[in-house]
Amino acid sequence: MEKLTIALLSGGISSEREVSISSGDQVYEALDHNKYDIIRYDPKTDLPQLVADASKIDAALIILHGPFGEDGTVQGLLDLLAIPYQGSGVLGSALAMNKLASKYLYETSGLLVPSYVVIGKNDTLDADACVQRLGLPLVVKPVGSGSSVGISIVKSKDLLKEAVDKAFEQDSIVLIEAYIDGIELTGGVIGNDQLEALPIIEIIPSESFDFFDYEAKYTAGATNEICPARIDDVMTQKSQKIAKTAHKALFCKGYSRTDMILKGQDIYVLETNTIPGMTATSLLPLAAGEAGIPFGQLLDRLIELSIEGHNINR
């Protein structure tokens, strides 16, 4: 069988560049080099070469995170170059990257989200009103960043402005959310027309972390990730259904991973990741492995889905 030529994109210019490079290294090692000729590109420096090589590329693996990688920009370029790629297209990528747009679509689809307040850079912050409406603690997050960059947990009204200013360093619009004290879950799905829900993972950051932040996500051993999650069958099926609903609500394709909080019998949706991490500590490969899909086979599946989806949508 003739080898496929795969463009592996990692690096980029977002604040998550180093994670992307690490993920790209591990994807490169896991890919079957008997099946694929793999050409690596760093969008920070190599976009002209990618454009020049487009005619010989069969598919791309986008292992980029954050703005200019996960937000639809690179996806649009690959569409123009007629290169299939794994995961969501321009629309789904842009919607999932924008936490406010995501919330609107989750709510329209009947999903439960934490109560929230939206504040722009030119708005006046009324800390008293926020606390009165949402209570304490509060979660402050920029609308358009990934991997928990710029997110803070605020336990005192006096610290709210500092957290909002920190979030404004990442985006001009900030969300202030009610903190949901519950069990943190994440659910992956794979597929184009027919979606397969992967086993649910329970996330328990160590006591050194207030929440599943950037360091907790990418430091080996910093978080206890239990797969399958220690929840009953009813809640497992409910969370898997919610992961599929969130995927469809945001017009995602190929695969995604949705983060949730279980409190009592309610499941709150936090966000959907259209390019989940692919490092040794990443969650989607863990869930896929539990479902009997080793990392290399997962990558094969994503490449197959990208080519299949490209042919369907041409």
Buried (B, 14 or more C-beta within 10 A) or exposed (E): EEEBBBBBBBBBBBBBBEBBBBBBBBBBEBBEEEBBEBBBBBBEEBBEEBEEBBEEBBBBBBBBBBBBBBBBBBBBBBBEBEBBBBBBBBBBBBBBBBBBBBBEBBEEBEBBBBEBBEBEEEEEBEBEEBBEEBEBBBBBBBBBBBBBBBBBBBEEBEBBEEBBBBBBEBBEBBBBBBBBEBBBBBBBBBBBEEBBBBBBBBBBBEEEBBBBBBEBBBBEEBBEBBBBBEBEEEBBEBBBEBBBBBBBBBBBBBBBBBBBBBEEEEBBBBBBBBBBBBBEBBBBBBBBBBBEBEBBBBBBBBBBBBBBBBEEEE
